[in-house]
Amino acid sequence: MRADAERNRDRIAQAARRLFATSGLGVSMASVAREAGVGKATLSRHFATREDLINAVFADRMDAYLALTARALADPDPWHAFTHYVETVCAMQAADRGFAAVLSLTFPAAEELETRRAEAYQGFVELIARAKATGHLQANFASEDLVVLLMANAGVIAATADAAPDSWRRLVGQMLRAFATPGAPLPPMPEPPSSNDLYRAMTGSPTHRQTRLEAHGPGAGERPVERRTHKVTMAPPIRSGCSCDGCAK
């Protein structure tokens, strides 16, 4: 590969890494090309499909995932290895929204990535058997339960990344307690997100501002109203005098 072509390939991969990490895998190929400062034709010459690009961008992440599995199997305490493995994999998801999706989706055309995933999965199956032998892991735990957790964690990360970025830790803490037998040693339980942070995550806005339109004849405009503090509840909102969508005042 010519030096300039290699530079373009690296620029594309680094641009995709940045965009995937912050915005997830839904980023368009055109956006990747713009971020890299290349044309769409140049991108297509190096990465004919999205799967090719994903394979290149996340190869090192999957290597780290595979290495984590190997370290867990080398831990002399299988239960500690299991809990640390689950926490670390979920932390890897939280650090990179793109990788969060990669761990909860399959990409049959990305053969190298899927080969690494299969190797890591087999290692995890062995780790499950060892953890069950300690008596600390529920006998009915299945490898599919980790897949479900990774899917749930990816969703929590995407929903709370800006407003309550540590919410995933609480989810993982609760799930480890669901997986464990009574009396099993567990890491400390993380604190839940605050009601205000969770509310901001639920509204999809970093701040919640109520505005009210008041007509004064021609040239009606917006007049801001004071910011409110909200308590998150699962009950339907009761709307009285507030004009804010979804507000429970």
N, C-alpha and C positions, 0 to 999 in steps of 0.2 A: 504494500500500500504506500502510495506517495505520501510525503510528509504533510502536505496541505490537506490531503484526504483524511489522513489519520487525525489531524487537528480538528477537522470538521466533525468527524465521528465522536471524538471526545467532547467537543462542545455540545453536540446534540445530546449525548448521554448525560452530561452534567446538567444541562437545562431541564431535561426530563426528570432527573433526580430531584431538582429543586421544586418543580411544579407538582410532581407526584407527592412529595413529602408534605407540601402545604395544602394542596387541593384535592388529593386523591387521584385515582386512576381515570376519572372521568374527563381529565384534561384532553382537549383535542390535539391531534397531531399537528394541526396548523399553529396552535398556540406554542407547542414545543419548538416548531421551526422558527417562529418569531422570537422566542426567548433565546434561542441559540444564534440568531442572526444569520440564518441560512434560508434558502428557498425550500419549498415543499419537495421539489424534485431532488434536491441534494439529500434531504431527509430520507426520501424513498429509496435512493440508491444505497444508503447505508442500512436502513431498517425498512424492509418492504412491508412489514405488518406491525401492528401494535404489539403483538406477542413477541416479535423479534426485539423490539425496544425494551419491553418489560424484562425479557430474559437478560439483556445486557445490563440494564440498570440495577436489577436486584440480585445479580449473581453473587456479589460479595455478601449481601444480607442473608441469602440462603446458605452461604458457606458458614456464616456466623451462627445461624440457626442450627446447622448440622453439628458444628463444634460444641454448641451448648448441650446438645443431646449427648455427645460423647463425654463431656465433663460430668453430666448428671449420672451417667452409667458408671463413671469412675468414683463417685462419691461413696464412701463406706456406709453412709446412713441413707438407705433408700427413701425413707419418708422425707427427710430434709431435702434430698435430691429432687423429689417430686414437687414439693411446695416451692422450692427455689426455681425449678424449671418453669412452672406455671407462671410465677410472678415475673420472671425474666422475659419470657416470651411475650407476655402482655405488655411489659415495659417497652420491648422492641416495637410493638405495634404503636404504642403511644408516641414514641419518638419519631415515627414516620407514618403519616396517614396512608401513603401508597403501600407501604409494607403491611400495614394493618389489613388492607384489602387483599394483598397477595396471599396472606396466610389463611384467609377465609374463602378464597376462590380457587378454581383450578384453571390452568391454561394449557390444554392438551398440545397446542402447537409449540409451546415453549419447552422443548424436550429437556434441556439441561436443568432448568428450574424444577421441572416436575420430577426428574431423577433425584435431585437433592431432597425434595420434599418427601419422596417415598422412602429414602434412606433414613431421614429424621423420624418419619412416622414409625418405621420398624423399631428404631431405638426407643421411642416413647412407649410402644407396646411392651417392650421388655421392662422398662421402668415401671409401668403399671403393675406388672406381675410381681416385681420386687417390693413395691410399696404395699401391695395387698398382703404380702407375706409377713410384713411387720405388724399387721393387725390394725394399722392406723387408717388405711384407705378402705372406704366402703366396698364390700364384695361386689355390689352391683355396678360399680363404676366401669364405664366402657370408654374406649378410645374416642368414640364419637362424641362423648361429653366434652372433650377438649375442643373439638371442632365447633360445637355449639357455643362454648365459652368464647372462642376466638371471634365467631360471628357477632355475638352480643357485645364483646369488647370493642370491635371495630365500629359498631353502631354508636356506642356510648362515646367513643373518642370523637367521631365525626360530629355528634350532636353537642358536645360540651367543650370542644377544643379551645374556643375563645373565652367562654364565660366561666367554666368550671373545669379546668384542664386536669385536675387530679381525681375526677369522679371515677375513672376507671379503677383506681386503687380500691375504692370501696366495693365495687362490683367483684373484683378478684377476691377480696377478703371474705365477702359473703359466700362466694362459690367454694372457696377452699373449706369453709366451715360446713357447707352442704356435702362436700366430698368426704370429709373426715368422719371417723368413728368417734363416739363419745370419749372424751378424755385425751384425744390425740393432741400432741403439742403443735401449736400453730403460731405463726408470726402475729405480732400485735395487730389489732383491728384498726384499719385507717379510719379517720374521722369522715363523716358524710359531708358533702358539699353544703354550703350555707343556703338558706332558702332564697336569698336574693340572687346568688350566683346561679342556682338552679332555675330560678324564674327567668333570668336573662337567657340562659341556654334554651329554655322552652319557647321563648318568644323569638329566638334567633337574632337577638339584638344585643350589642354590648352594653347599651344603656336603654332604659325604658322611659320615654318621654310622652306625655299626653299633650296633644295640641287640640285646640278648639277653634273652629271657624266661627267668627262672629261677623255678621253682615252689618255694615254701616252705610248702606246705600252703595253707590258705585265705588269700586276699589276695595271690596271686602278683602280682608287678609287674615293671617294666622296670628293668634296671640298665645304664647306659651303659658302653660299652667304649671304650678310647682310639681317637682318630681315626687313620686310616691314610693314607699317601701311596701313590698308585697310579700305575703306569706303563701308559699306553695301548698296547695291542697289538691286532692284528687277529685273533689266534689265539683260539679258544674258551677261556673261563676254566676253570681247573682248580680245582675246589672241594675243599678238604680239611677243615680244622677250622673254617673261617669260615662263619657262618650268613648272610652278607650276599649278597643276590641279585646276581649278576653280578660278584662280586668274584673277582679272580684271585690270591689269596694262597695 
